């Protein structure tokens, strides 16, 4: 099967571009977020390709005035990897690794947009994520992350919102293997994973960007952790960072997080605004999960989530991003900025006092 991608020097195997190895869970994905400097407007977008499943899906969400508006779309791909459009959602790579434009064409829902992301620095390549469940490969993917600034416009129910040149945000690209599409009919003999601890903190400061993430097991040992500062001195990596969490009472949501990066650098993050539910982008969504087939015709859907629907306890709001104010202390100087704290906590995590499957923190 030949496609447009075969005219570009992108092949990774002896097969045409349409074929990506043999694992049905292979995916190739874009993610974006952006926010006003005060956090009053938050938006996010994603687009995922699933070559073995023959599906491509996308989503765009805007959180404003306490309501999260969600647009989701899906279609069958026919193996084509270079058609970056799904329903009203499209991407244009203006300058690879530097500038990307996101467009939401007028549709029968409340959201439209034309937004351009301009990078602040070269992308950070995170350590490769590899996780096995017994003998079965659960995750094996590479991810690059990059902070930048947005410009353009969006509208919600006809209300225009100008996105100034100073609106910060983050994008990532990841590709490899992780669970996508319909559930596999035969789980591993050990059962499916019932523990997943995930923190990700892309932050924007005036003269630098900071990224910290951690995937931990139930005992608190990290199986993937890294802190990076990208600025005028290039990339500074901190492989031995540690963190602490204060919980919102009666929840598994972070009230405050601190991290010791090492080398006399420390980070403090405090959520200050409404939370964004990642289910708007398909994560853990029962109907619009990543790679699900919605039939031979393109599918588009819209819904919204009020603030109460994004409160702790709703399964669609267990995986969230929270706007945060950030303080980075470096050599006695404190830099103040803003960012996002992504969090998903399932199962136990001994250092932060999480027990059971979804019991609130003690």
Steps between C-alpha positions, in 0.01 A plus 500: 500500500670820381401839642622861481744431782698267275628799303682627814818352654316384813507120473603310813462147363509328160121544480307795355429782748143375548629200696646570845655180633273221626358617834130590472550760777748711303402869498638838389357801683497881532399682819470875568388726782493877545368748751460867570770633737247515785355156427148628434496334154647157439495300178640166389510291184616157388522289186591131493578252222458126555641336185424139594141591592441718192370788714592865553328716762527854631354732761495864605381635835462846653450569872356845566264644764510170686368289208709259294380476138609185312517431126595148391537345154602165353536339157650200333847577366544266204866479601571864408733659756539851355138617498503705822127566509209333676158657446531873583838456676823539301870557556757665273872460566628841392860439613585157646584514873440877499155616381166315472154638422184346646169573327144422608269567206142618556283203591171422670656546846606811696877495433709651221866604501814587309799479733874498429755347736855641486765306690723652768771234477599178329282207617604301806529126440377322811641164609339216306188369676512119526265305727412131493212313656651158558622389159276740310616841382273765654682818396798573277507852364707814448371845583634847426370808681532867418377828647399796288264791448163510326346767280174518312134481592232263617130531563253332734129524414581795274696682770840596355812456714823654376805291586785744553861433406584449867266207564724213612448130446655164429492243226620144488545229240508136598510179302535133575285249687242554771144366542269642230177397333265233631598291801697189416288188552764311700683695771836381635481217758617748764198720418498855372689774682317639804769753596610807307659810653566790262617862549599741222582867556585711191564855628575831327724764656617826345839369388468121528274198481480218751373144466469245778324166472483179698350156445526307830408151611296428811806512726591842364794388289509693171508297182521822295595836651679807370531873566630737230554875483526646149630854467787717387751240624339223300357195673581413860386149602442391858473122533470476881208737563264425787155640580241541774122547481240667719150369419167673477299344787285204403646467148794383294560850370812702568468811719871578477802323358867560569802349329869497580671488163850484644786742451336760726184523290148448632151534359164583663167470315161620626176438305305826475221445249236257378617156388494369146366144453720304259199288402411792274799388289394136514720384789310225691175600325271196462361604158764736357807314620805508274483285189139386533312440173188713454394351169573552130386865497694777681359566847486834682356569846475784748430518872587710803594444863402743775736560789302263724538223240879538514511461878679212670301178482387516138689226305519743206698742719756270659764593240538879505720797425498788749624854429771584755715785616862389509804606701846379397777575749846492349803611698296715735307671219130418461350505152121523479297359215195296406441151373296186516497210744370184333404228742357149489521274804355148502588246766748530788802727532672458835700828525190716448273281719274376220341162569241283327384561145345849517469574872566868585842588638531466876 
